[in-house]
Amino acid sequence: MNRINPAKLLLSKWTATRPLRKEKHFLVTELFRDEEGTVLEIELQAVLTRRGERLPWQTLQNADAWKMGWK
């Protein structure tokens, strides 16, 4: 499991362990917060295609699917 501080996710880099549509490298481009400022979701953008996807930030904790940094 990847240990993550959700407040420091903005502009972090991630590598998909099982790329789909040749999208392997991703960048967190936006954080979505609740009224108290707690991070709930992130916008994850594929570097190759610029396709964005909104996900719960906890998805990145799955080490079988995501690696920190671009590898």
C-alpha positions in Angstrom: 0.0 0.0 0.0 1.3 3.5 -1.0 1.4 5.9 2.0 0.0 9.2 0.9 -0.6 12.6 2.4 -3.7 13.8 0.5 -2.9 17.5 1.0 0.4 17.0 -0.9 -1.1 15.2 -3.9 -1.4 18.2 -6.2 0.9 18.0 -9.2 2.3 14.6 -8.0 3.3 12.1 -10.7 2.0 8.5 -10.9 2.6 5.4 -13.1 -0.1 2.9 -13.9 1.1 -0.7 -13.4 -1.4 -1.9 -16.0 -1.6 0.9 -18.7 -4.8 1.2 -20.8 -4.9 2.9 -24.2 -1.1 3.4 -23.9 -1.7 5.8 -21.0 1.0 5.0 -18.4 2.1 8.3 -16.8 -0.4 10.5 -14.9 -0.3 13.8 -13.1 -2.7 15.0 -10.3 -4.0 18.3 -11.7 -6.8 19.2 -9.2 -7.9 18.4 -5.7 -11.6 18.3 -4.7 -12.3 19.2 -1.1 -15.3 19.2 1.2 -16.4 22.3 3.3 -13.8 21.5 6.0 -11.0 21.3 3.5 -10.6 17.5 3.5 -9.5 16.1 0.2 -12.2 13.8 -1.2 -11.3 13.3 -4.9 -8.6 14.1 -7.4 -8.4 14.9 -11.1 -5.9 12.5 -12.6 -4.7 13.5 -16.1 -2.9 11.2 -18.6 0.3 12.8 -19.8 0.1 11.3 -23.3 -3.5 12.1 -24.2 -4.4 14.8 -21.7 -7.5 12.8 -20.8 -8.7 13.5 -17.3 -10.5 11.3 -14.8 -12.0 12.1 -11.4 -11.2 9.5 -8.7 -11.3 9.1 -5.0 -7.7 9.9 -3.8 -7.6 6.5 -1.9 -7.4 4.8 -5.3 -3.7 5.7 -5.5 -3.0 3.8 -2.3 -3.4 0.5 -4.3 0.3 -0.5 -5.0 -0.9 -3.2 -7.4 -2.3 -0.5 -9.7 -0.2 2.6 -9.0 3.4 3.5 -8.4 4.6 6.9 -7.2 6.6 8.9 -9.7 7.2 8.1 -13.4 8.9 4.8 -13.9 
